């Protein structure tokens, strides 16, 4: 099973790649497998360096909130 965290498009390049921000980590990924046009601010799901699909902003924010809650709970648990 693969877990994909929503990533926000922060830069678009001329070579069919975009730079995304995934919880503060920026990386450049390929858009070769998606036909939908992307814009800065869009949220996408990535698998092995490729954008697989664009997702709704509301759904992306809900997922990101859940991931942050999970990370916080794990940090609190490991601190005990």
ZIDABEL-V127637 format. One record per residue. N is the residue number from 1. BURIAL is 1 if it has 24 or more other C-alpha atoms within 12 Angstrom, else 0. D_LAST is the distance of its C-alpha to the last C-alpha in whole Angstrom. Layout:
N:BURIAL:D_LAST
N:BURIAL:D_LAST
This chain:
1:0:29
2:0:29
3:0:27
4:1:28
5:1:27
6:1:30
7:1:31
8:1:33
9:1:37
10:1:37
11:0:40
12:0:43
13:0:45
14:0:48
15:0:48
16:0:46
17:1:42
18:1:40
19:1:37
20:1:34
21:1:31
22:1:28
23:0:25
24:0:26
25:0:27
26:0:31
27:1:33
28:1:37
29:1:38
30:1:41
31:1:43
32:0:45
33:0:44
34:0:44
35:0:47
36:0:46
37:0:46
38:1:43
39:0:43
40:0:40
41:0:38
42:1:38
43:1:35
44:1:35
45:1:33
46:1:34
47:0:34
48:0:34
49:0:36
50:1:38
51:1:38
52:1:38
53:1:39
54:1:39
55:1:37
56:0:37
57:0:35
58:0:34
59:0:32
60:1:31
61:0:29
62:0:28
63:1:26
64:1:25
65:0:23
66:0:22
67:0:20
68:0:19
69:0:17
70:0:16
71:0:15
72:0:13
73:0:11
74:0:10
75:0:9
76:0:7
77:0:6
78:0:5
79:0:4
80:0:0
